[in-house]
Amino acid sequence: LTTLIEQYIIEEKLPNPYLYVSLKWFTPLCDSIRLHHNKSNVLRASANSPYFIGVNGCQGSGKSTLSGLMNHLFNTYYEKKSIVLSLDDFYYTKAERVKLAQTVHPLLATRGVPGTHDTQMMSKVIQSLALNKAINIPIFDKSIDDRAPVSTWQKIASPVDIVIIEGWCWGTQAQEEEALETAVNELEEKHDSDGTWRQYVNSALKHTYTPLYAYMNTWVFLQAPNFDAVYAWRLQQEEKLRQRVGDASNIMSDKDILIFIQYYQRLTQHTLRTLGSQADFIFELDNTRNISQSRSNAK
């Protein structure tokens, strides 16, 4: 097991301490999920349907890294065919978001919030996986802020055992209407003074995202200490992207990121207040992204 984790660390260029984190926190998580998966297979009428895992964490919390580790271990150590879907890969194309900006609200030109993902496509993908049908899964290229060519998409040709779906607002519930009345930051005060944008986002979350949550068999939540940590973590994310693709014009500056995270602030704070009581496995993070403790609501 240790060797497999070390292999993943090398492949993903992760710091060496991630081995300790994985052995202490995440291999027990995988063990628990495997037990739930086996139990679920016995109880479910259709044991051939894949087991769905939802992973939530704010920007830079490590949810993609954790999802990748779980996927690696399920495929190699536990001998379960596993795949990862990222909510980010279902963003609308740039052209589609421009149209949303023109017809609904200008802020929808910027990817990120509910309402900027193609949930119809996502529903089709999830349903196909649940029914063990072949499907192509889209890829979004953040360096060009647009969907990658179809020829590069992830092709699933045979049934899978485990589907991991990760996203910053995946599992987040819609807010109550009265919570939308007051702006939470300068972005909302200046550019959404009448609440049209936040109403649209909240409605999309309620009507097109939440119904898909029913497919999830278990939820994992990486709980940040507060929203202030997001900026520092998002800076680190962008630096990794810069190193990977070079000086691409669409990579954001520090000032751009400070503006960008305001799009996420409302629902990130809402998630931090609410998801901890709803998720099955919760890992509480400190400001340096170290796990301070874990707890479980799983039955």
N, C-alpha and C positions, 0 to 999 in steps of 0.2 A: 504493500500500500504506500509506504513512504517513497519508494522508487517511482511509483506512478505519479505521485504529487510533485516530486522533484522534476519529473519530465514535463509536467504541465507548467511549472514555474519557469523552466528554461524556455519553453516554447512561447510563453506569454511575456517573457522578460520581466518577471515579477521579482520583488526583493526577497532575499532568502528567508526573512522572518515569516513570510507567508506560509512556509511549511509548518511552523509551530501553530499558527492560527488555524490552519486547515485540520491538523491532527487534533487540536483541542476542541474546536467548535464545529467544524463543518463535516468531518467524517462521522461524528455522532448524529448530525442532522441527516446525512445520507442513510445511515443505518436505520434511523427512525422512519424515514420516508419509505425505505425498502419494506419495512414491516407493515406500514400502512398500505403500501402497494399490494403486497401479498394478501393481506386481509381483505382489501377491496376486491381483489380478483375472486375471492371466495364468495363475497357477499353480492357482487354485482351480477345482474342477469347476463350481461354481455362481458365476459372476462377478457375478450379479445380487444376491447376498446382500450386505447392508451390511457395511462394515468397522467393527469394534467397537474402541473405545479406552477402556481403563480408566485412571482418574486417581485416585491416592491422595495424601492429605495430611492431617495432623492438623488439628484445629479451628483456624481462623484462618490457615492456611498460604497461602491464596490459590487453592485448587484450584477453587472455584466461579468465581472471576474468570478463571482460566486457561481453564477449560472453556468459559466464555462467549466469551472471545476467540477460541479455536480455532473454535468454532461460527460466530462472526461471519465469520471469515476464510475458512473452508471454503465458506460459503454465498455470500459476495460476491466474494472474490478468486480462489479456486480453482474456483468454480462447481460445487461439490458440494453436494447437498442433505444438510444435517447437522442433527442434533437433539441435545439434552443431556438425560440422565436423571440425577436426583440420588437417591442411596440414601435420603436423608432423606425423600423424597416417598413412600416405601413403608413408613413407620412404620405399625404397627397403630393403629387408632383408640384414643381414650382408654378407651372401654368395653372393648375387647379387651385392653388392657394391664392394666386393673383385674382382669379375669378371670384373666389370667396371674399377677398378684400374689396372687390368692386361692388359686389351684390349684398354683402352682409355687414362687414366692418373692416376697416383698413388694418387693424391689428392681426387679422387672420392671415395676412401675407407671411407672417413669421411662424415657422413650424414650432410645435411644442405642446400646446394645450389641447385638451379634448376638442374635437371639431376640426382638427387639422390632420387627423388620421383617416385613412380609408377603411372604416369599420365594416363596410359591406364586403370588401376584399378579405379582411381579417376573419369575418364570420364564415366566409366560404372556405378559407384555409382550415380553420378550426373544425368545421363540420366535416370536411374531407378527411382530416386526420382521425377524427373520432370514428369515422366509418371505414377507416383503413383504405381510403382511396388515394391514388397517386395525385400529387399536387406540386406545383412550383411555388416557392415562397419568395416574395420580393426582397430586394436589398436596396437600402437607401444610402446614397453616397453623400455624407455630410460635407465633404470637401468641395462639392459642387452644389450643395443644397438642393439635390434633385434625386429622383429615383434612378437607380443604375439600370443599364440595358437588360432586357429579359434574358439574354444569353448568359448572364452572370448569376441569375437567381438560383437559390438552393432547390435542388430537385429531389423530391421524396417519391420513390417509386415503389416502396414496399412498406408493410405495416411497421409501426414503431411501438415500443413498450411505454416510453415516457416522453412527454412533451413539456418542456420548461418554457414558460412565457414570462419575460421580464420587461418592466417598464416603470418609469418614475410615477405614473398615476394609475398603474394597473392594480386594480383592487380598491381604488379610491371611490367612495360614494359621493353622490351629488350633495351639495350644501342645501340647507333650508333657504327659502326665498328671502327671509329677512336678513340673512347673513350677507346677501349680495348688495344690500343698500349702501353700505359704506365702503369707500375705496380703501385699499390696504397699502397703497404706495403711490409714488409720484406718477408712474405710468398710467394707472387707472384714473387718477385725478385729472391728468392733462388730456389723455387720449380716449377715455371711456367715461366721461362725466355723467352720461345718462344711463350707464350700465348695460348698454346693448351687447357689448362684447362678452362681459362676464355672464350675462343671461344666456347667451348662445352657447358658451362653453359649458355651463352648468346643465343646460338642457341636453346637449350632446352626450355628456357624461351619464346622465340619467337614462336616456332612451336608447343609446346605441352602444355604450361600453358595458354598463351594468348587466344587461342580459347575457353577455358573453362570460361573465364571471361564474355563471352556473356550471360551466364546463369544468371549472377548477376543482380538483379533489383535495388540494391542500395549499396553504398560503405561507410564504416566508417573507418576513419583513425586516429589513435593515433600518433601524430607527435612529436617525440623526439626533444629536442633542438639541439642535435648534436650527432655524433657517440661516442664521449668520454663518454657519459652517459651510453652507452651500457654495458661497462665492469662492472661498479658498479651494474647495474641492473641484469646482468647475474650471478654475484657472489651471489646475494640474491636468485635467482632462484635455483642455485645448492645447496645452504644451505637448502632450503625447501625440495628438493629432498632427501638430505642426512638425514634429520629428518624423512622423510616418510619411507624410505627403509632401513635405517641403514648404516653400513659401507660397502656398495657394492663396488666392485673393479672398476666398470666402472664409478663411480661418479668422476668428474674432480676436480683436485686441482686448486688453484688460478692461478698458472703458466700455467696449461693446458688450462684454460678458456681464458687467455690472447692470447694464440696461436689460440685457437678455433675461437674466434670472428673475427680473420683476414680473415677467410673464408667468413664471412658475410659482411665485410667492404665495398667492392665495391658496392654491390647492395643496402645495407642499405643507404649509402650516396646518391646514385642515387635516391632511393625512397624518401628520405627527400627533395631532390631538385625538384621532379616532381609530386608526388602524391597529394600534397596539392591543386593543381589547377584542379585535375581530380576527386577527391572523392566528395561524396555528403555531408558528415558530417565530419568535421575536428575538433579534440580536440588537442590544442597545449599544450604540457607538459613542465614543467621546469625540472631542474636537479634532483629534489626530487620526480618527477612523479606527482606533483600536476598540475591540469589543470589551465593554466593561462587565456585562453580564448577559445571560440569555434566559428566556423563559418560554414555556409552552402552554398553549391553550388546546392542544390536540387531544382528542379523546380516543 
